[in-house]
Amino acid sequence: MKTLHMDQTVYEVTKKYPELIGIIASWGFPQIRNSYLRRVIGSKFTIREAIAELRLNKAKIIQSLKSHGFNIVE
């Protein structure tokens, strides 16, 4: 199983698990598909911060990640 820590940066997790790019884009953050923006912006935000910044439902996001085979460590 793939493990994600909520305090990892978006850049770290998308580098480790490239399939997350499409998943995160589907949350309303299509800029994540741009490699430059992913590196620059994604290195400043953790998964937790990105969820808060985008005003997403944390429980739904965690469920979505779990349905894609990720183990979430809060």
N, C-alpha and C positions, 0 to 999 in steps of 0.2 A: 504494500500500500504506500502511496505517496503522502508524505507528511508536509503540512504547511503550518508555520507558526504565524500567528496574527501580527507579530511584531517584526516580521521580515519585510523588507521593502518590496514594492511591486516589481522593481527591476530584478532583484535577486530571484524571486519566485518565477518570473517569466523566463529568466535565463535558464534556470534549472528545469522548469516544466513549460516549454514553449506552447503547449496546448492551452495554457491559461490565457494566452493573448486573446483568442476568440471568445473564451468564456467571459473575461473581464470586459471586452468590447460589448458583449451582449447586455451587460449591466448598465449601459449608457455611457461608456467611456471609450468611444471609437478611436480616440487619439492614441490609444495603446498600441494600435497596429503600426504606427510610425516608429521606426527603430530609434530615431534621434529623440523624439519626445519620450519614448519609453525609457531611454537611458537617463535623460535629464530630469524629467518630472517623476518618473518611477523610482528614481534613487532617493527622492526627497520624501516620499510617502510610504508608510507601512500599509499592509493590507487593512489593518484596523482603521488607520487614518483615512485611507481612500474610501472605505465604506461610509465613514462619518462625513467626509467632504462631499461625497455624492448624494448624501442623505438617503442611503439605501437601508432596507430592512435587514439588519444583521442576521437574524434567524433564517431568513430566506436565502441569503447569500451563503451562509454556512451549509444549509441543506443542499443548495445547488452544487457547492464544491464537493460535498459528500457523495452526491449522486454521480459525480464525475470521477469518483474513486479516490478522493483525497481525505486524509485523516487530519482534522483540524486541532491544533494545540493553541488554546487561548492563553 
